[in-house]
């Protein structure tokens, strides 16, 4: 690592130059897809990425370390009782920090010119199966009903891999009114709050917008990587919070409803294509 650091000293690159090389014009569209939470995480991740690049670390090493942090964080969330509260809070921090690193590995790989299929696979592995899948599995585990654990894995697949937002097919078939232009501010709000515009589909139904907003909240990274871990860290004290197992069971029920809605949206999307 020291030799890598010395090498980077000889190839000095300022932080601003690092950011420009990490996100060239070809990646400018990426900024338009960032959610509000991601816009907070990315600057922190870029600073960490710059430090890691100066230290000679590769993007693959950061991705692998990120997965280890995910696993360690979820492991620290499993002990119950007040005696393990600080361990669970440490687990919550590790999970949160591993999400921040999601904005470090890619930039380091691009600046180093060492983007690879392995790095892409590691990044994808940390994004969905581990981060969001394990959150649901942990909730199912604390529900006290072991049968819900494999069900939660299936729910994660339907919600994030197969599912799609509900779309108003009548509204979608209407000609687009090009005379009205949406402001970037409005587009940002719609993209963050609703799934109705995902994939180019539109809906004018307020009911669909409300349903898709609920689905968006439950499938967001903020819910899986901050809300659920913090909920477990603070309330995983069954002797004090007798309602905790019931709350976990209720959450799985809500995710089942979200999965059904997303499944219907996915089937309708495939039928329309």
Secondary structure, DSSP 4 states (H G I P E B T S, - for coil): -HHHHHHHHHT---HHHHHHHHT-GGGHHHHHT--HHHHHHHHHHHHHHHHHHHTT--HHHHHHHHHHHHHHHHHHH---SGGGHHHHHHHHHHHHHHHHGGGTHHHHHHHHT---HHHHHHHHHIIIIIIIHHHHHHHHHHTT-THHHHHHHHHHHIIIII------HHHHHSPP-TTS---HHHHHHHHHH-STTGGG-----HHHHHHHHHHHHHHSHHIIIIIHHHHHHHH--TTT-TTHHHHHHHHHHHHHHHHHHHHHHHHHHHHH-
